[in-house]
Amino acid sequence: MKLCTICKKEFDEAGERSVYAEAGEWLAGEVWQDEGELCPLCLENRARLVMMYCPEYAS
C-alpha cells in the first residue's frame, strides 16, 4: 500500500484503473512528474480537470 501525496489516503498500486485514471497516470508521468504517487481517485480527478481547463492536452 502507498500513500497518496494529494489526499493522503492509502491505495493499492496494483488495483484496477478506470480510463480516467489511466489518463491521469499519463499526466502524472509526462506533465507533473509525480507518477506512482497518486491514488486512482486523484488521478481521475486530475484527468477530468485537465480535460475541462487545459485544452492543450485535450485532443
mmCIF file of the N, C-alpha and C atoms, coordinates in Angstrom:
data_MODEL
# 
_entry.id   MODEL 
# 
loop_
_atom_site.group_PDB 
_atom_site.id 
_atom_site.type_symbol 
_atom_site.label_atom_id 
_atom_site.label_alt_id 
_atom_site.label_comp_id 
_atom_site.label_asym_id 
_atom_site.label_entity_id 
_atom_site.label_seq_id 
_atom_site.pdbx_PDB_ins_code 
_atom_site.Cartn_x 
_atom_site.Cartn_y 
_atom_site.Cartn_z 
_atom_site.occupancy 
_atom_site.B_iso_or_equiv 
_atom_site.pdbx_formal_charge 
_atom_site.auth_seq_id 
_atom_site.auth_comp_id 
_atom_site.auth_asym_id 
_atom_site.auth_atom_id 
_atom_site.pdbx_PDB_model_num 
ATOM 1   N N  . MET A 1 1  ? 0.842   -1.183 0.000   1.00 0.00 ? 1  MET A N  1 
ATOM 2   C CA . MET A 1 1  ? 0.000   0.000  0.000   1.00 0.00 ? 1  MET A CA 1 
ATOM 3   C C  . MET A 1 1  ? 0.889   1.250  0.000   1.00 0.00 ? 1  MET A C  1 
ATOM 4   N N  . LYS A 1 2  ? 0.437   2.254  -0.733  1.00 0.00 ? 2  LYS A N  1 
ATOM 5   C CA . LYS A 1 2  ? 1.155   3.528  -0.801  1.00 0.00 ? 2  LYS A CA 1 
ATOM 6   C C  . LYS A 1 2  ? 0.251   4.634  -0.282  1.00 0.00 ? 2  LYS A C  1 
ATOM 7   N N  . LEU A 1 3  ? 0.831   5.761  0.014   1.00 0.00 ? 3  LEU A N  1 
ATOM 8   C CA . LEU A 1 3  ? 0.091   6.912  0.497   1.00 0.00 ? 3  LEU A CA 1 
ATOM 9   C C  . LEU A 1 3  ? 0.037   7.962  -0.609  1.00 0.00 ? 3  LEU A C  1 
ATOM 10  N N  . CYS A 1 4  ? -1.162  8.410  -0.952  1.00 0.00 ? 4  CYS A N  1 
ATOM 11  C CA . CYS A 1 4  ? -1.357  9.408  -1.998  1.00 0.00 ? 4  CYS A CA 1 
ATOM 12  C C  . CYS A 1 4  ? -0.809  10.751 -1.518  1.00 0.00 ? 4  CYS A C  1 
ATOM 13  N N  . THR A 1 5  ? -0.045  11.417 -2.367  1.00 0.00 ? 5  THR A N  1 
ATOM 14  C CA . THR A 1 5  ? 0.550   12.693 -1.964  1.00 0.00 ? 5  THR A CA 1 
ATOM 15  C C  . THR A 1 5  ? -0.445  13.850 -1.999  1.00 0.00 ? 5  THR A C  1 
ATOM 16  N N  . ILE A 1 6  ? -1.605  13.651 -2.627  1.00 0.00 ? 6  ILE A N  1 
ATOM 17  C CA . ILE A 1 6  ? -2.614  14.717 -2.656  1.00 0.00 ? 6  ILE A CA 1 
ATOM 18  C C  . ILE A 1 6  ? -3.617  14.557 -1.514  1.00 0.00 ? 6  ILE A C  1 
ATOM 19  N N  . CYS A 1 7  ? -4.301  13.404 -1.460  1.00 0.00 ? 7  CYS A N  1 
ATOM 20  C CA . CYS A 1 7  ? -5.376  13.230 -0.458  1.00 0.00 ? 7  CYS A CA 1 
ATOM 21  C C  . CYS A 1 7  ? -4.914  12.529 0.815   1.00 0.00 ? 7  CYS A C  1 
ATOM 22  N N  . LYS A 1 8  ? -3.687  11.996 0.805   1.00 0.00 ? 8  LYS A N  1 
ATOM 23  C CA . LYS A 1 8  ? -3.088  11.318 1.966   1.00 0.00 ? 8  LYS A CA 1 
ATOM 24  C C  . LYS A 1 8  ? -3.767  10.007 2.349   1.00 0.00 ? 8  LYS A C  1 
ATOM 25  N N  . LYS A 1 9  ? -4.541  9.398  1.441   1.00 0.00 ? 9  LYS A N  1 
ATOM 26  C CA . LYS A 1 9  ? -5.168  8.107  1.698   1.00 0.00 ? 9  LYS A CA 1 
ATOM 27  C C  . LYS A 1 9  ? -4.291  7.002  1.137   1.00 0.00 ? 9  LYS A C  1 
ATOM 28  N N  . GLU A 1 10 ? -4.376  5.819  1.753   1.00 0.00 ? 10 GLU A N  1 
ATOM 29  C CA . GLU A 1 10 ? -3.628  4.674  1.266   1.00 0.00 ? 10 GLU A CA 1 
ATOM 30  C C  . GLU A 1 10 ? -4.321  4.088  0.041   1.00 0.00 ? 10 GLU A C  1 
ATOM 31  N N  . PHE A 1 11 ? -3.515  3.573  -0.900  1.00 0.00 ? 11 PHE A N  1 
ATOM 32  C CA . PHE A 1 11 ? -4.078  2.944  -2.085  1.00 0.00 ? 11 PHE A CA 1 
ATOM 33  C C  . PHE A 1 11 ? -3.180  1.805  -2.537  1.00 0.00 ? 11 PHE A C  1 
ATOM 34  N N  . ASP A 1 12 ? -3.776  0.888  -3.289  1.00 0.00 ? 12 ASP A N  1 
ATOM 35  C CA . ASP A 1 12 ? -3.065  -0.266 -3.823  1.00 0.00 ? 12 ASP A CA 1 
ATOM 36  C C  . ASP A 1 12 ? -2.654  0.048  -5.256  1.00 0.00 ? 12 ASP A C  1 
ATOM 37  N N  . GLU A 1 13 ? -1.360  0.057  -5.515  1.00 0.00 ? 13 GLU A N  1 
ATOM 38  C CA . GLU A 1 13 ? -0.850  0.363  -6.853  1.00 0.00 ? 13 GLU A CA 1 
ATOM 39  C C  . GLU A 1 13 ? -1.319  -0.641 -7.897  1.00 0.00 ? 13 GLU A C  1 
ATOM 40  N N  . ALA A 1 14 ? -1.573  -1.867 -7.490  1.00 0.00 ? 14 ALA A N  1 
ATOM 41  C CA . ALA A 1 14 ? -1.956  -2.918 -8.417  1.00 0.00 ? 14 ALA A CA 1 
ATOM 42  C C  . ALA A 1 14 ? -3.463  -2.962 -8.656  1.00 0.00 ? 14 ALA A C  1 
ATOM 43  N N  . GLY A 1 15 ? -4.212  -2.055 -8.055  1.00 0.00 ? 15 GLY A N  1 
ATOM 44  C CA . GLY A 1 15 ? -5.656  -2.052 -8.206  1.00 0.00 ? 15 GLY A CA 1 
ATOM 45  C C  . GLY A 1 15 ? -6.100  -1.708 -9.616  1.00 0.00 ? 15 GLY A C  1 
ATOM 46  N N  . GLU A 1 16 ? -7.366  -2.011 -9.901  1.00 0.00 ? 16 GLU A N  1 
ATOM 47  C CA . GLU A 1 16 ? -7.942  -1.744 -11.212 1.00 0.00 ? 16 GLU A CA 1 
ATOM 48  C C  . GLU A 1 16 ? -8.052  -0.238 -11.451 1.00 0.00 ? 16 GLU A C  1 
ATOM 49  N N  . ARG A 1 17 ? -7.818  0.187  -12.694 1.00 0.00 ? 17 ARG A N  1 
ATOM 50  C CA . ARG A 1 17 ? -7.833  1.612  -13.053 1.00 0.00 ? 17 ARG A CA 1 
ATOM 51  C C  . ARG A 1 17 ? -8.904  1.883  -14.108 1.00 0.00 ? 17 ARG A C  1 
ATOM 52  N N  . SER A 1 18 ? -9.563  3.020  -13.976 1.00 0.00 ? 18 SER A N  1 
ATOM 53  C CA . SER A 1 18 ? -10.518 3.447  -14.989 1.00 0.00 ? 18 SER A CA 1 
ATOM 54  C C  . SER A 1 18 ? -9.772  4.130  -16.128 1.00 0.00 ? 18 SER A C  1 
ATOM 55  N N  . VAL A 1 19 ? -10.485 4.452  -17.178 1.00 0.00 ? 19 VAL A N  1 
ATOM 56  C CA . VAL A 1 19 ? -9.885  5.164  -18.305 1.00 0.00 ? 19 VAL A CA 1 
ATOM 57  C C  . VAL A 1 19 ? -9.392  6.534  -17.850 1.00 0.00 ? 19 VAL A C  1 
ATOM 58  N N  . TYR A 1 20 ? -10.148 7.189  -16.977 1.00 0.00 ? 20 TYR A N  1 
ATOM 59  C CA . TYR A 1 20 ? -9.722  8.492  -16.465 1.00 0.00 ? 20 TYR A CA 1 
ATOM 60  C C  . TYR A 1 20 ? -8.449  8.369  -15.629 1.00 0.00 ? 20 TYR A C  1 
ATOM 61  N N  . ALA A 1 21 ? -8.362  7.325  -14.821 1.00 0.00 ? 21 ALA A N  1 
ATOM 62  C CA . ALA A 1 21 ? -7.152  7.118  -14.014 1.00 0.00 ? 21 ALA A CA 1 
ATOM 63  C C  . ALA A 1 21 ? -5.950  6.852  -14.917 1.00 0.00 ? 21 ALA A C  1 
ATOM 64  N N  . GLU A 1 22 ? -6.164  6.133  -16.014 1.00 0.00 ? 22 GLU A N  1 
ATOM 65  C CA . GLU A 1 22 ? -5.071  5.894  -16.958 1.00 0.00 ? 22 GLU A CA 1 
ATOM 66  C C  . GLU A 1 22 ? -4.603  7.208  -17.587 1.00 0.00 ? 22 GLU A C  1 
ATOM 67  N N  . ALA A 1 23 ? -5.554  8.077  -17.926 1.00 0.00 ? 23 ALA A N  1 
ATOM 68  C CA . ALA A 1 23 ? -5.188  9.396  -18.455 1.00 0.00 ? 23 ALA A CA 1 
ATOM 69  C C  . ALA A 1 23 ? -4.442  10.195 -17.390 1.00 0.00 ? 23 ALA A C  1 
ATOM 70  N N  . GLY A 1 24 ? -4.889  10.097 -16.143 1.00 0.00 ? 24 GLY A N  1 
ATOM 71  C CA . GLY A 1 24 ? -4.205  10.768 -15.038 1.00 0.00 ? 24 GLY A CA 1 
ATOM 72  C C  . GLY A 1 24 ? -2.801  10.249 -14.833 1.00 0.00 ? 24 GLY A C  1 
ATOM 73  N N  . GLU A 1 25 ? -2.607  8.937  -15.040 1.00 0.00 ? 25 GLU A N  1 
ATOM 74  C CA . GLU A 1 25 ? -1.262  8.358  -14.937 1.00 0.00 ? 25 GLU A CA 1 
ATOM 75  C C  . GLU A 1 25 ? -0.340  8.947  -16.000 1.00 0.00 ? 25 GLU A C  1 
ATOM 76  N N  . TRP A 1 26 ? -0.865  9.101  -17.210 1.00 0.00 ? 26 TRP A N  1 
ATOM 77  C CA . TRP A 1 26 ? -0.055  9.690  -18.277 1.00 0.00 ? 26 TRP A CA 1 
ATOM 78  C C  . TRP A 1 26 ? 0.336   11.118 -17.895 1.00 0.00 ? 26 TRP A C  1 
ATOM 79  N N  . LEU A 1 27 ? -0.623  11.895 -17.413 1.00 0.00 ? 27 LEU A N  1 
ATOM 80  C CA . LEU A 1 27 ? -0.338  13.268 -16.997 1.00 0.00 ? 27 LEU A CA 1 
ATOM 81  C C  . LEU A 1 27 ? 0.682   13.294 -15.862 1.00 0.00 ? 27 LEU A C  1 
ATOM 82  N N  . ALA A 1 28 ? 0.542   12.367 -14.921 1.00 0.00 ? 28 ALA A N  1 
ATOM 83  C CA . ALA A 1 28 ? 1.476   12.308 -13.795 1.00 0.00 ? 28 ALA A CA 1 
ATOM 84  C C  . ALA A 1 28 ? 2.899   12.051 -14.270 1.00 0.00 ? 28 ALA A C  1 
ATOM 85  N N  . GLY A 1 29 ? 3.040   11.207 -15.279 1.00 0.00 ? 29 GLY A N  1 
ATOM 86  C CA . GLY A 1 29 ? 4.372   10.887 -15.778 1.00 0.00 ? 29 GLY A CA 1 
ATOM 87  C C  . GLY A 1 29 ? 4.947   11.920 -16.720 1.00 0.00 ? 29 GLY A C  1 
ATOM 88  N N  . GLU A 1 30 ? 4.103   12.476 -17.572 1.00 0.00 ? 30 GLU A N  1 
ATOM 89  C CA . GLU A 1 30 ? 4.581   13.369 -18.623 1.00 0.00 ? 30 GLU A CA 1 
ATOM 90  C C  . GLU A 1 30 ? 4.550   14.854 -18.261 1.00 0.00 ? 30 GLU A C  1 
ATOM 91  N N  . VAL A 1 31 ? 3.636   15.251 -17.399 1.00 0.00 ? 31 VAL A N  1 
ATOM 92  C CA . VAL A 1 31 ? 3.460   16.682 -17.125 1.00 0.00 ? 31 VAL A CA 1 
ATOM 93  C C  . VAL A 1 31 ? 3.932   17.056 -15.727 1.00 0.00 ? 31 VAL A C  1 
ATOM 94  N N  . TRP A 1 32 ? 3.453   16.341 -14.700 1.00 0.00 ? 32 TRP A N  1 
ATOM 95  C CA . TRP A 1 32 ? 3.756   16.730 -13.319 1.00 0.00 ? 32 TRP A CA 1 
ATOM 96  C C  . TRP A 1 32 ? 4.876   15.929 -12.667 1.00 0.00 ? 32 TRP A C  1 
ATOM 97  N N  . GLN A 1 33 ? 5.392   14.916 -13.301 1.00 0.00 ? 33 GLN A N  1 
ATOM 98  C CA . GLN A 1 33 ? 6.475   14.072 -12.785 1.00 0.00 ? 33 GLN A CA 1 
ATOM 99  C C  . GLN A 1 33 ? 6.210   13.546 -11.364 1.00 0.00 ? 33 GLN A C  1 
ATOM 100 N N  . ASP A 1 34 ? 4.977   13.127 -11.111 1.00 0.00 ? 34 ASP A N  1 
ATOM 101 C CA . ASP A 1 34 ? 4.657   12.502 -9.818  1.00 0.00 ? 34 ASP A CA 1 
ATOM 102 C C  . ASP A 1 34 ? 3.999   11.132 -10.023 1.00 0.00 ? 34 ASP A C  1 
ATOM 103 N N  . GLU A 1 35 ? 4.441   10.444 -11.051 1.00 0.00 ? 35 GLU A N  1 
ATOM 104 C CA . GLU A 1 35 ? 3.915   9.120  -11.376 1.00 0.00 ? 35 GLU A CA 1 
ATOM 105 C C  . GLU A 1 35 ? 4.115   8.155  -10.203 1.00 0.00 ? 35 GLU A C  1 
ATOM 106 N N  . GLY A 1 36 ? 3.066   7.388  -9.910  1.00 0.00 ? 36 GLY A N  1 
ATOM 107 C CA . GLY A 1 36 ? 3.133   6.400  -8.843  1.00 0.00 ? 36 GLY A CA 1 
ATOM 108 C C  . GLY A 1 36 ? 2.872   6.966  -7.458  1.00 0.00 ? 36 GLY A C  1 
ATOM 109 N N  . GLU A 1 37 ? 2.606   8.247  -7.353  1.00 0.00 ? 37 GLU A N  1 
ATOM 110 C CA . GLU A 1 37 ? 2.409   8.877  -6.049  1.00 0.00 ? 37 GLU A CA 1 
ATOM 111 C C  . GLU A 1 37 ? 0.952   9.238  -5.747  1.00 0.00 ? 37 GLU A C  1 
ATOM 112 N N  . LEU A 1 38 ? 0.056   9.045  -6.740  1.00 0.00 ? 38 LEU A N  1 
ATOM 113 C CA . LEU A 1 38 ? -1.342  9.442  -6.566  1.00 0.00 ? 38 LEU A CA 1 
ATOM 114 C C  . LEU A 1 38 ? -2.274  8.242  -6.608  1.00 0.00 ? 38 LEU A C  1 
ATOM 115 N N  . CYS A 1 39 ? -3.336  8.308  -5.809  1.00 0.00 ? 39 CYS A N  1 
ATOM 116 C CA . CYS A 1 39 ? -4.333  7.246  -5.794  1.00 0.00 ? 39 CYS A CA 1 
ATOM 117 C C  . CYS A 1 39 ? -5.200  7.331  -7.057  1.00 0.00 ? 39 CYS A C  1 
ATOM 118 N N  . PRO A 1 40 ? -5.935  6.265  -7.374  1.00 0.00 ? 40 PRO A N  1 
ATOM 119 C CA . PRO A 1 40 ? -6.773  6.275  -8.573  1.00 0.00 ? 40 PRO A CA 1 
ATOM 120 C C  . PRO A 1 40 ? -7.783  7.427  -8.600  1.00 0.00 ? 40 PRO A C  1 
ATOM 121 N N  . LEU A 1 41 ? -8.377  7.763  -7.472  1.00 0.00 ? 41 LEU A N  1 
ATOM 122 C CA . LEU A 1 41 ? -9.363  8.848  -7.448  1.00 0.00 ? 41 LEU A CA 1 
ATOM 123 C C  . LEU A 1 41 ? -8.718  10.185 -7.774  1.00 0.00 ? 41 LEU A C  1 
ATOM 124 N N  . CYS A 1 42 ? -7.565  10.466 -7.228  1.00 0.00 ? 42 CYS A N  1 
ATOM 125 C CA . CYS A 1 42 ? -6.872  11.724 -7.527  1.00 0.00 ? 42 CYS A CA 1 
ATOM 126 C C  . CYS A 1 42 ? -6.402  11.757 -8.982  1.00 0.00 ? 42 CYS A C  1 
ATOM 127 N N  . LEU A 1 43 ? -5.993  10.609 -9.518  1.00 0.00 ? 43 LEU A N  1 
ATOM 128 C CA . LEU A 1 43 ? -5.631  10.536 -10.930 1.00 0.00 ? 43 LEU A CA 1 
ATOM 129 C C  . LEU A 1 43 ? -6.836  10.835 -11.810 1.00 0.00 ? 43 LEU A C  1 
ATOM 130 N N  . GLU A 1 44 ? -7.991  10.255 -11.461 1.00 0.00 ? 44 GLU A N  1 
ATOM 131 C CA . GLU A 1 44 ? -9.222  10.509 -12.218 1.00 0.00 ? 44 GLU A CA 1 
ATOM 132 C C  . GLU A 1 44 ? -9.592  11.979 -12.162 1.00 0.00 ? 44 GLU A C  1 
ATOM 133 N N  . ASN A 1 45 ? -9.552  12.550 -10.977 1.00 0.00 ? 45 ASN A N  1 
ATOM 134 C CA . ASN A 1 45 ? -9.911  13.962 -10.822 1.00 0.00 ? 45 ASN A CA 1 
ATOM 135 C C  . ASN A 1 45 ? -8.971  14.859 -11.615 1.00 0.00 ? 45 ASN A C  1 
ATOM 136 N N  . ARG A 1 46 ? -7.702  14.561 -11.596 1.00 0.00 ? 46 ARG A N  1 
ATOM 137 C CA . ARG A 1 46 ? -6.730  15.350 -12.346 1.00 0.00 ? 46 ARG A CA 1 
ATOM 138 C C  . ARG A 1 46 ? -7.051  15.295 -13.842 1.00 0.00 ? 46 ARG A C  1 
ATOM 139 N N  . ALA A 1 47 ? -7.316  14.101 -14.347 1.00 0.00 ? 47 ALA A N  1 
ATOM 140 C CA . ALA A 1 47 ? -7.612  13.951 -15.775 1.00 0.00 ? 47 ALA A CA 1 
ATOM 141 C C  . ALA A 1 47 ? -8.869  14.719 -16.156 1.00 0.00 ? 47 ALA A C  1 
ATOM 142 N N  . ARG A 1 48 ? -9.898  14.644 -15.337 1.00 0.00 ? 48 ARG A N  1 
ATOM 143 C CA . ARG A 1 48 ? -11.144 15.371 -15.636 1.00 0.00 ? 48 ARG A CA 1 
ATOM 144 C C  . ARG A 1 48 ? -10.917 16.885 -15.622 1.00 0.00 ? 48 ARG A C  1 
ATOM 145 N N  . LEU A 1 49 ? -10.189 17.364 -14.640 1.00 0.00 ? 49 LEU A N  1 
ATOM 146 C CA . LEU A 1 49 ? -9.923  18.803 -14.561 1.00 0.00 ? 49 LEU A CA 1 
ATOM 147 C C  . LEU A 1 49 ? -9.088  19.286 -15.752 1.00 0.00 ? 49 LEU A C  1 
ATOM 148 N N  . VAL A 1 50 ? -8.110  18.492 -16.150 1.00 0.00 ? 50 VAL A N  1 
ATOM 149 C CA . VAL A 1 50 ? -7.282  18.869 -17.299 1.00 0.00 ? 50 VAL A CA 1 
ATOM 150 C C  . VAL A 1 50 ? -8.138  18.914 -18.566 1.00 0.00 ? 50 VAL A C  1 
ATOM 151 N N  . MET A 1 51 ? -9.036  17.952 -18.721 1.00 0.00 ? 51 MET A N  1 
ATOM 152 C CA . MET A 1 51 ? -9.897  17.966 -19.906 1.00 0.00 ? 51 MET A CA 1 
ATOM 153 C C  . MET A 1 51 ? -10.795 19.198 -19.935 1.00 0.00 ? 51 MET A C  1 
ATOM 154 N N  . MET A 1 52 ? -11.206 19.672 -18.770 1.00 0.00 ? 52 MET A N  1 
ATOM 155 C CA . MET A 1 52 ? -12.092 20.841 -18.712 1.00 0.00 ? 52 MET A CA 1 
ATOM 156 C C  . MET A 1 52 ? -11.343 22.159 -18.852 1.00 0.00 ? 52 MET A C  1 
ATOM 157 N N  . TYR A 1 53 ? -10.142 22.248 -18.269 1.00 0.00 ? 53 TYR A N  1 
ATOM 158 C CA . TYR A 1 53 ? -9.485  23.542 -18.154 1.00 0.00 ? 53 TYR A CA 1 
ATOM 159 C C  . TYR A 1 53 ? -8.173  23.699 -18.914 1.00 0.00 ? 53 TYR A C  1 
ATOM 160 N N  . CYS A 1 54 ? -7.683  22.647 -19.518 1.00 0.00 ? 54 CYS A N  1 
ATOM 161 C CA . CYS A 1 54 ? -6.402  22.734 -20.242 1.00 0.00 ? 54 CYS A CA 1 
ATOM 162 C C  . CYS A 1 54 ? -6.585  22.187 -21.652 1.00 0.00 ? 54 CYS A C  1 
ATOM 163 N N  . PRO A 1 55 ? -7.090  22.993 -22.566 1.00 0.00 ? 55 PRO A N  1 
ATOM 164 C CA . PRO A 1 55 ? -7.363  22.499 -23.912 1.00 0.00 ? 55 PRO A CA 1 
ATOM 165 C C  . PRO A 1 55 ? -6.128  22.009 -24.658 1.00 0.00 ? 55 PRO A C  1 
ATOM 166 N N  . GLU A 1 56 ? -4.948  22.417 -24.252 1.00 0.00 ? 56 GLU A N  1 
ATOM 167 C CA . GLU A 1 56 ? -3.734  21.955 -24.935 1.00 0.00 ? 56 GLU A CA 1 
ATOM 168 C C  . GLU A 1 56 ? -3.497  20.450 -24.769 1.00 0.00 ? 56 GLU A C  1 
ATOM 169 N N  . TYR A 1 57 ? -4.145  19.806 -23.766 1.00 0.00 ? 57 TYR A N  1 
ATOM 170 C CA . TYR A 1 57 ? -3.989  18.372 -23.563 1.00 0.00 ? 57 TYR A CA 1 
ATOM 171 C C  . TYR A 1 57 ? -5.191  17.586 -24.079 1.00 0.00 ? 57 TYR A C  1 
ATOM 172 N N  . ALA A 1 58 ? -6.262  18.236 -24.443 1.00 0.00 ? 58 ALA A N  1 
ATOM 173 C CA . ALA A 1 58 ? -7.483  17.561 -24.896 1.00 0.00 ? 58 ALA A CA 1 
ATOM 174 C C  . ALA A 1 58 ? -7.491  17.457 -26.420 1.00 0.00 ? 58 ALA A C  1 
ATOM 175 N N  . SER A 1 59 ? -7.040  16.341 -26.922 1.00 0.00 ? 59 SER A N  1 
ATOM 176 C CA . SER A 1 59 ? -7.120  16.108 -28.364 1.00 0.00 ? 59 SER A CA 1 
ATOM 177 C C  . SER A 1 59 ? -7.117  14.633 -28.666 1.00 0.00 ? 59 SER A C  1 
# 
